[in-house]
């Protein structure tokens, strides 16, 4: 009855051994495959729930659950606190993800998910852009140059040969430091240029909005001079009342959320009526051939995050942990030899006898997994 724990040091070991590009490529590929195979009858994913608060520590803590085939439960807990970077020198998003055996409740695995959340968010935009953006797009625009912008750039440059990346942030220090922060990606033949907002929006073939705009202060750009085929990855909306995209742009676009129910509550889709929203991402990928025409029209991917994405990236890291011998096995749960006596585990005589072996070891994390 041990739990495999992957700390930030274990995540770092895997990243350094495997490489950022390989991890991103695998995440994009496995997300695509998992979306293609997604079946509501096998996997239950309710909308995330949590606590949001407006005070000196404005933010939220939410949980994103998933039940797969009555066998395994995945729960990601994520904290979003936009004042973290300037007030605490912490990331805006902090997160952990855990895996439970649904037949017993045993906690099988727990890992840091701060890096994993950024990785899978970028990868999801890449999957959506492959389906909706104009082929051979050459100009990427990014509004908001914080942490999310780094993985958006990384993921999209794995599938498009951009010639220019135009960036804008309301804080010049953040936009001016962006090129240095993405130097680790070793992008070649890509010009990164700080650009005023209006020309950036007018020139972009693909546009990513990844801002921390406050509730009631959006949208973050105007509906002017957009290319007829522009594709937008809307990343930043995660509160009711928080929006980045003008309503008129949404109304004139093919809008595809990753999770419709959630997007209607806290994504860009909260500006629309349900009938104005087209397919969810997994539905679009299943019907790719039928919808190829949208690559030459205005399209919006409304990304609010989906627990299925977290399961995919968690499985990737559990696979590499097994291969590389990363992580620590810990017995967290108190298991008594006498299962009807919760105090028995602490009695010396019971400790000497040892706890009965139950075949719910962490190795079961790697078995009976859906193909993802």
Secondary structure, 3 states (H helix, E strand, C coil): CCEEEECHHHHHHHHHHHCHHHHHHHHHHHHHHHHHHCCCCCEECCCCEEEEECCCCCEEEEEEEEEECCCEEEEEEEEECCCHHHHHCCCCEEEEEEEEECCCCCEEEEEECHHHHHHHHHHHHHHHHHHHCCCCCCEEEEECCCHHHHHHHHHHHCCCCCCEEEEECCCHHHHHCHHHHCHHHCCCCCEEEECCHHHHHHHCCEEEECCCCCCCCCCCCCCCCCCCCCEEEECCCCCCCCCCCCHHHHHCCEEEECCHHHHHHHCHHHHCCHHHCCCCHHHHHHCCHHHHHHHHCCEEEECCCCHHHHHHHHHHHHHHHHHHCCCEEECCCCCCCCCCCCCHHHCHHHHHHCCCCCCCCHHHHHCCCCCC
